[in-house]
Amino acid sequence: MYDVLVAGGGPVGCQAAYRLASFGFKVAIIEQKDTLDTPVCCTGIVSEECVRTFQIDDKVVFGHAISATIYSPAEKRLHLWRPSPQAAILNRPAFNVFMVSRAKSNGVEFITGNYVTDVVIEKDFARIKFDSQGNVKSLDARALIIATGFLPHLTERLGLGKPGGFVAGAQAEVNTNGVNEVEVYTGKKYAPGFFAWLVPTSPRRALAGLLTKYDARGYLNNFISDMINKGKIVSSPFTINSGGVPLKPLSRTFTDRILVVGTAAGQVKPITGGGIYYGLLCADIAADVLSDALRRDDLSRRTLAVYQQGWEKILSKEINIGLWARRIYEHFNDHQIDRIFDIMQSTGLIEALLNQDDLSFDWHSHAVGHLLQDRTLFKLIKGLKIPPPTDGRQDSSIPREENRLD
C-alpha cells in the first residue's frame, strides 16, 4: 500500500510526488510513456518567476526571451521589448527528465509504460487500474493525485465532470532562416480564435505551433507552408505533435482520497494556453493539503476541499479574467484585430503597457485592465456586448460600463 499514487509523470505530477516524498511519504508515479525524453506538444515558455520559484536548472533552458513580435492578419507589427528577460524557453524533453530525476532523488518510484484506465474509491483506500502491455493491473494507495494532462474520462467517472473551453494544439520542430525572437501570428488564416507561433530554440531551429478549436494539424501544415514561402522556415521533413488543452477548470478538483492537478484540472492560462507554472503551483498546494490529511488519516472530500480553496485563492481571478478576454478575442474578426494594432501603435498604449511595473508573463489581469483604460479600445470591446466577470473576483482595474464616459 502506497501513501500516494500519482497518475501522470509530467512536470506537474513529478512536482507533487517530489514534494510529498520530501515529507516522508511512500509515493509512486504511474506513467503511460516508457520514457519522458521525447517531444511533446508544449512550447515550454515559462516566466523567469517560474524558473526561480521551482529552481529549474539552466541546463534545460534553450534561452531567455526579452522581446517578441506580434503580427496582425494584415501583417502589421507590434514589437514587445523589455530590458530584462521576461521568459525562459525550456527544452521540454530535457525539462521532463530533470523533473523525473529530482523526484527520484527523493525516493519516488516510477512505473512506466502503463496507461491509466480507471480509478476506484474504496472505504479505506483508492485504486488505480492501468493497462500494462495488454494486461489490466492495479495498485492501491491511501490517496491519489490525477495529473494526466487532458484525459477527461477519469474525472468524469469520478463525478467531477471535465474541464471546459477545449482547444487543440499542434506543434513541430523546424529548421529556420534567421528567426531570432519569439514571433506570434494572429488571424483566421493561421489559427482561428487563437494564434500561431515561431519560438527559436537554437540557431536555425524553432518550434512552429498553434492552438485552435478547429483542425489544428491542418492549420499547422498551412502555417508552416506559408512560413516556407516567406523564407522563415527552411523546407525539410518535420513531425507534428498534437494534444488537447482545456482553458476552463473543473468546477470541483477534489473528492474522497483524490485530488486533480494541472491540465487535468484545467489549471491553465486561458489567454495563452500555458499550464506549466500554474500546474506547478497547484502541485505544491495539493502536496501540502495531502500531507496534512495523511498525517491526520482524514482523506474525506470535506478535508480535501481545502486544496480547491487554496488554488482558487491565487488563480481564480486570473483564470476568470483570462476567460473573459479570450471570449472577446474569439469574437473579433481580422479587420477588428488590425484595428486594435492601429490603436495600440497610434496611442502609445503599447509603450505605456511595457513600462508598467506590474506587467507579468503569468499574471494577465493587470495588463487586461490597463489596455481597457484606452477609450477607443474600450468602445470597440463594448460593442461586442460580452459582460465582464461577475463572480466577485473581478480585478478592480477592469472598467465596468457605468464607470466610463462615452
C-alpha positions as CSV (number, residue, x, y, z in Angstrom):
1,M,0.0,0.0,0.0
2,Y,1.4,3.3,-1.1
3,D,0.7,6.5,0.7
4,V,0.1,8.3,-2.6
5,L,-0.1,7.2,-6.2
6,V,0.3,9.9,-8.9
7,A,-1.3,9.3,-12.3
8,G,0.9,11.1,-14.8
9,G,4.7,11.6,-14.8
10,G,4.9,15.1,-16.4
11,P,6.3,18.1,-14.6
12,V,3.2,18.7,-12.5
13,G,2.9,15.0,-11.4
14,C,6.6,14.9,-10.7
15,Q,6.5,18.1,-8.6
16,A,3.6,16.8,-6.4
17,A,5.3,13.5,-5.9
18,Y,8.7,15.1,-5.2
19,R,7.1,17.3,-2.5
20,L,5.1,14.5,-0.9
21,A,8.2,12.3,-0.8
22,S,10.2,15.0,0.9
23,F,7.6,14.8,3.7
24,G,8.5,11.2,4.2
25,F,5.6,9.5,2.3
26,K,5.8,6.5,0.1
27,V,5.0,7.7,-3.4
28,A,4.9,6.2,-6.9
29,I,4.1,7.6,-10.3
30,I,2.3,5.7,-13.0
31,E,3.2,7.0,-16.4
32,Q,1.9,6.0,-19.8
33,K,5.1,6.6,-21.7
34,D,8.1,4.3,-21.5
35,T,10.4,7.4,-21.4
36,L,9.8,11.1,-20.9
37,D,12.7,12.4,-23.1
38,T,10.5,12.6,-26.2
39,P,9.0,15.7,-27.9
40,V,5.6,16.9,-26.5
41,C,3.0,19.4,-27.8
42,C,4.2,22.1,-25.5
43,T,6.3,25.2,-26.4
44,G,7.8,25.3,-22.9
45,I,7.8,29.1,-22.4
46,V,7.7,29.9,-18.7
47,S,8.3,33.1,-16.8
48,E,11.6,33.9,-15.0
49,E,9.4,33.8,-11.9
50,C,8.7,30.2,-12.5
51,V,12.3,29.3,-13.1
52,R,13.3,30.9,-9.8
53,T,10.4,29.6,-7.8
54,F,10.9,26.0,-8.8
55,Q,14.7,26.1,-9.2
56,I,14.7,24.9,-12.8
57,D,18.3,24.0,-13.9
58,D,19.6,26.4,-16.5
59,K,20.9,23.4,-18.4
60,V,17.4,22.6,-19.6
61,V,16.7,26.2,-20.8
62,F,17.2,26.9,-24.5
63,G,17.4,30.6,-23.9
64,H,15.8,33.7,-22.2
65,A,13.5,36.0,-24.1
66,I,13.5,39.8,-23.8
67,S,11.4,40.5,-26.9
68,A,8.7,39.3,-29.2
69,T,6.9,40.5,-32.4
70,I,3.2,40.0,-32.8
71,Y,1.8,40.1,-36.3
72,S,-1.8,41.2,-37.2
73,P,-3.8,39.5,-40.0
74,A,-2.6,42.3,-42.4
75,E,1.0,41.8,-41.1
76,K,1.1,44.9,-39.0
77,R,3.6,44.5,-36.2
78,L,3.7,45.1,-32.5
79,H,7.3,44.8,-31.1
80,L,7.4,44.0,-27.4
81,W,10.7,44.6,-25.6
82,R,11.9,44.9,-22.1
83,P,15.5,45.3,-20.9
84,S,15.5,42.2,-18.7
85,P,14.5,38.6,-19.6
86,Q,10.7,38.1,-19.2
87,A,10.5,34.4,-20.1
88,A,12.6,31.2,-20.4
89,I,12.3,28.8,-23.3
90,L,12.6,25.3,-21.9
91,N,13.9,22.2,-23.7
92,R,10.7,20.3,-22.8
93,P,12.0,16.8,-23.1
94,A,15.1,17.7,-21.0
95,F,12.9,19.5,-18.5
96,N,10.7,16.4,-18.2
97,V,13.9,14.3,-17.5
98,F,15.0,16.9,-14.9
99,M,11.8,16.8,-13.0
100,V,11.8,12.9,-13.1
101,S,15.4,12.9,-11.8
102,R,14.5,15.3,-9.0
103,A,11.5,13.2,-7.9
104,K,13.6,10.0,-8.0
105,S,16.2,11.7,-5.8
106,N,13.6,11.9,-3.1
107,G,12.7,8.2,-3.4
108,V,9.7,8.4,-5.7
109,E,9.1,5.2,-7.6
110,F,8.4,5.3,-11.4
111,I,6.2,2.7,-13.0
112,T,6.4,3.5,-16.8
113,G,4.7,2.1,-19.9
114,N,1.3,1.9,-18.2
115,Y,-1.9,3.6,-19.4
116,V,-4.3,4.6,-16.6
117,T,-7.8,3.3,-17.5
118,D,-9.8,3.9,-14.3
119,V,-9.7,5.0,-10.7
120,V,-11.8,3.5,-7.9
121,I,-12.5,4.9,-4.5
122,E,-13.0,2.3,-1.7
123,K,-13.7,2.9,2.0
124,D,-10.1,2.6,3.2
125,F,-8.1,3.2,0.0
126,A,-8.1,4.3,-3.6
127,R,-7.2,2.1,-6.6
128,I,-5.6,2.9,-9.9
129,K,-6.3,0.5,-12.8
130,F,-3.9,0.5,-15.7
131,D,-3.1,-1.3,-18.9
132,S,0.3,-2.9,-18.9
133,Q,1.1,-4.4,-22.3
134,G,-2.4,-5.6,-22.7
135,N,-2.9,-6.8,-19.2
136,V,-5.1,-5.0,-16.7
137,K,-3.4,-4.4,-13.4
138,S,-4.0,-2.2,-10.3
139,L,-2.2,-0.6,-7.4
140,D,-3.7,0.8,-4.2
141,A,-2.8,3.8,-2.1
142,R,-4.3,5.9,0.7
143,A,-4.7,8.8,-1.7
144,L,-4.3,9.6,-5.4
145,I,-3.3,12.6,-7.5
146,I,-4.5,12.8,-11.1
147,A,-2.0,14.7,-13.2
148,T,-2.5,13.0,-16.5
149,G,-2.9,16.1,-18.7
150,F,-6.1,16.3,-20.7
151,L,-7.7,12.9,-20.1
152,P,-11.3,13.8,-19.2
153,H,-12.7,10.3,-18.9
154,L,-11.1,9.9,-15.5
155,T,-12.6,13.0,-13.9
156,E,-15.9,12.3,-15.5
157,R,-16.0,8.8,-13.9
158,L,-15.3,10.4,-10.6
159,G,-18.3,12.7,-10.9
160,L,-16.1,15.8,-11.3
161,G,-17.0,16.5,-14.9
162,K,-14.4,17.6,-17.4
163,P,-12.5,20.9,-18.0
164,G,-14.2,23.3,-20.4
165,G,-13.1,25.5,-23.3
166,F,-11.2,22.7,-25.1
167,V,-8.8,23.7,-27.9
168,A,-6.4,21.6,-29.9
169,G,-2.7,22.3,-30.1
170,A,-0.2,21.2,-32.8
171,Q,3.5,21.8,-32.9
172,A,6.6,20.8,-34.9
173,E,10.3,21.5,-34.6
174,V,11.5,23.1,-37.9
175,N,14.6,24.4,-39.5
176,T,14.6,28.2,-39.8
177,N,16.3,31.0,-41.6
178,G,17.1,33.9,-39.2
179,V,14.2,33.7,-36.7
180,N,15.9,35.1,-33.6
181,E,13.0,36.1,-31.3
182,V,9.5,34.8,-30.5
183,E,7.0,35.6,-33.3
184,V,3.2,35.4,-32.8
185,Y,0.7,35.4,-35.7
186,T,-2.9,36.3,-35.3
187,G,-6.0,36.0,-37.5
188,K,-8.2,33.4,-39.0
189,K,-5.7,32.4,-41.8
190,Y,-3.4,30.8,-39.3
191,A,-5.3,30.0,-36.1
192,P,-9.0,31.0,-35.8
193,G,-9.8,32.2,-32.3
194,F,-6.2,31.8,-31.1
195,F,-2.7,32.4,-32.5
196,A,0.3,30.6,-34.1
197,W,3.9,31.0,-33.1
198,L,7.5,30.6,-34.0
199,V,9.8,30.1,-31.0
200,P,13.5,29.9,-31.6
201,T,15.3,27.1,-29.6
202,S,18.8,27.2,-31.1
203,P,20.5,28.8,-34.1
204,R,18.3,27.9,-37.2
205,R,15.9,25.8,-35.2
206,A,12.5,26.7,-33.8
207,L,9.1,25.4,-32.6
208,A,6.3,26.2,-35.0
209,G,2.9,25.7,-33.5
210,L,-0.6,26.9,-32.9
211,L,-3.8,26.5,-30.9
212,T,-7.3,26.5,-32.3
213,K,-10.7,24.8,-31.9
214,Y,-10.6,23.5,-35.4
215,D,-8.3,21.3,-37.5
216,A,-5.0,22.1,-35.6
217,R,-2.8,19.8,-37.7
218,G,-4.3,21.1,-41.0
219,Y,-3.8,24.7,-39.9
220,L,-0.2,24.0,-38.8
221,N,0.7,22.4,-42.1
222,N,-0.7,25.6,-43.9
223,F,1.2,27.9,-41.4
224,I,4.5,26.1,-42.0
225,S,4.0,26.1,-45.8
226,D,3.4,29.9,-45.6
227,M,6.4,30.4,-43.5
228,I,8.5,28.4,-46.0
229,N,7.2,30.7,-48.8
230,K,8.2,33.8,-46.7
231,G,11.7,32.3,-46.2
232,K,11.4,32.0,-42.4
233,I,11.3,28.2,-42.4
234,V,13.5,26.0,-44.5
235,S,11.7,23.2,-46.3
236,S,12.5,19.9,-44.6
237,P,10.7,16.9,-43.1
238,F,9.0,17.6,-39.7
239,T,6.9,15.6,-37.3
240,I,3.7,17.2,-35.8
241,N,2.9,16.5,-32.1
242,S,-0.7,17.4,-31.1
243,G,-2.9,17.4,-28.0
244,G,-5.8,18.9,-26.2
245,V,-5.7,22.0,-23.9
246,P,-8.6,22.9,-21.6
247,L,-9.0,26.6,-20.8
248,K,-11.6,26.4,-18.1
249,P,-11.1,24.5,-14.8
250,L,-13.1,21.7,-13.4
251,S,-15.8,23.0,-11.1
252,R,-14.5,20.6,-8.4
253,T,-11.0,19.3,-8.3
254,F,-11.3,17.0,-5.2
255,T,-13.2,14.1,-3.9
256,D,-12.7,11.4,-1.3
257,R,-9.0,10.4,-1.4
258,I,-8.3,12.1,-4.7
259,L,-7.0,15.5,-6.0
260,V,-6.8,16.6,-9.6
261,V,-3.9,18.9,-10.6
262,G,-2.6,20.7,-13.6
263,T,-4.0,20.4,-17.1
264,A,-6.2,17.5,-15.9
265,A,-7.9,20.1,-13.7
266,G,-7.9,22.9,-16.3
267,Q,-5.4,25.0,-14.3
268,V,-4.3,26.8,-17.5
269,K,-3.8,30.4,-18.6
270,P,-6.8,31.0,-20.9
271,I,-5.1,33.8,-22.9
272,T,-2.1,31.7,-23.9
273,G,-2.9,28.1,-23.1
274,G,0.2,27.8,-20.9
275,G,-0.1,25.5,-18.0
276,I,3.4,24.7,-16.6
277,Y,3.6,27.4,-13.9
278,Y,0.0,27.3,-12.7
279,G,0.2,23.5,-12.6
280,L,3.4,23.5,-10.6
281,L,1.9,26.0,-8.1
282,C,-1.1,23.8,-7.7
283,A,1.0,20.7,-7.3
284,D,2.7,22.3,-4.2
285,I,-0.7,23.2,-2.8
286,A,-2.0,19.6,-3.4
287,A,1.1,18.1,-1.7
288,D,0.7,20.3,1.3
289,V,-3.0,19.5,1.7
290,L,-2.5,15.8,1.2
291,S,0.4,15.8,3.7
292,D,-1.7,17.2,6.4
293,A,-4.7,14.9,5.6
294,L,-2.5,11.8,5.5
295,R,-1.0,12.6,8.9
296,R,-4.5,13.1,10.3
297,D,-5.7,10.0,8.4
298,D,-8.7,12.0,7.2
299,L,-8.9,11.9,3.4
300,S,-12.5,12.8,3.1
301,R,-13.7,15.2,0.5
302,R,-14.6,17.7,3.2
303,T,-10.9,17.8,4.3
304,L,-9.5,17.8,0.8
305,A,-11.7,20.8,-0.2
306,V,-9.0,23.0,1.3
307,Y,-7.0,22.2,-1.8
308,Q,-9.5,23.9,-4.1
309,Q,-9.8,26.8,-1.7
310,G,-6.0,27.2,-1.9
311,W,-5.5,27.2,-5.6
312,E,-8.6,29.3,-6.3
313,K,-7.3,31.9,-4.0
314,I,-4.3,32.5,-6.2
315,L,-5.6,31.6,-9.6
316,S,-9.4,32.2,-9.9
317,K,-9.2,35.9,-10.7
318,E,-6.5,35.4,-13.3
319,I,-8.4,32.5,-14.9
320,N,-11.8,34.3,-14.9
321,I,-10.4,37.5,-16.4
322,G,-8.4,35.4,-18.9
323,L,-11.6,33.5,-20.0
324,W,-13.4,36.9,-20.4
325,A,-10.5,38.3,-22.5
326,R,-10.4,35.1,-24.6
327,R,-14.2,35.3,-25.3
328,I,-13.6,38.9,-26.5
329,Y,-10.7,37.9,-28.8
330,E,-12.7,35.0,-30.3
331,H,-15.4,37.4,-31.3
332,F,-13.0,39.7,-33.2
333,N,-12.8,39.4,-37.0
334,D,-9.5,40.1,-38.8
335,H,-10.4,43.7,-39.5
336,Q,-11.0,44.4,-35.9
337,I,-7.7,42.7,-34.9
338,D,-5.9,45.0,-37.4
339,R,-7.8,47.9,-35.9
340,I,-6.5,47.0,-32.4
341,F,-3.0,47.1,-33.7
342,D,-3.6,50.6,-35.1
343,I,-5.0,51.8,-31.8
344,M,-2.1,50.4,-29.8
345,Q,0.5,51.9,-32.2
346,S,-1.1,55.3,-32.6
347,T,-1.9,56.0,-29.0
348,G,1.3,54.9,-27.4
349,L,-0.6,52.2,-25.5
350,I,1.9,49.5,-26.1
351,E,4.8,51.6,-24.8
352,A,2.8,52.6,-21.7
353,L,1.9,48.9,-21.1
354,L,5.6,47.8,-21.4
355,N,6.5,50.4,-18.8
356,Q,4.1,49.1,-16.2
357,D,5.9,47.6,-13.2
358,D,3.2,45.0,-12.7
359,L,3.4,43.7,-16.3
360,S,3.8,39.9,-15.9
361,F,4.2,36.9,-18.2
362,D,2.0,34.9,-15.9
363,W,-0.5,37.3,-14.2
364,H,-2.5,38.9,-17.0
365,S,-5.3,40.7,-15.2
366,H,-3.4,44.0,-14.7
367,A,-2.4,44.0,-18.4
368,V,-6.0,43.5,-19.5
369,G,-7.2,46.2,-17.1
370,H,-4.5,48.6,-18.4
371,L,-5.5,48.1,-22.0
372,L,-9.1,48.8,-21.3
373,Q,-8.3,52.2,-20.0
374,D,-7.9,53.3,-23.6
375,R,-11.3,54.9,-24.6
376,T,-11.2,53.7,-28.3
377,L,-10.2,50.2,-27.4
378,F,-12.9,50.1,-24.7
379,K,-15.6,51.2,-27.2
380,L,-14.5,48.5,-29.6
381,I,-14.8,45.8,-27.0
382,K,-18.0,47.3,-25.5
383,G,-19.7,46.8,-28.9
384,L,-19.3,43.0,-28.6
385,K,-21.6,43.1,-25.6
386,I,-19.7,40.5,-23.6
387,P,-20.4,41.1,-19.9
388,P,-17.3,41.3,-17.7
389,P,-16.6,38.7,-14.9
390,T,-19.3,38.7,-12.3
391,D,-18.2,36.1,-9.7
392,G,-16.8,38.6,-7.2
393,R,-13.2,38.1,-8.2
394,Q,-13.0,40.8,-10.9
395,D,-9.9,42.9,-10.9
396,S,-10.7,46.4,-9.8
397,S,-8.7,47.7,-12.8
398,I,-11.3,46.2,-15.3
399,P,-13.6,49.1,-16.0
400,R,-17.4,48.5,-16.0
401,E,-19.6,50.3,-18.4
402,E,-21.1,52.6,-15.7
403,N,-17.7,53.8,-14.8
404,R,-16.8,55.1,-18.3
405,L,-17.5,58.3,-20.1
406,D,-18.6,57.7,-23.7
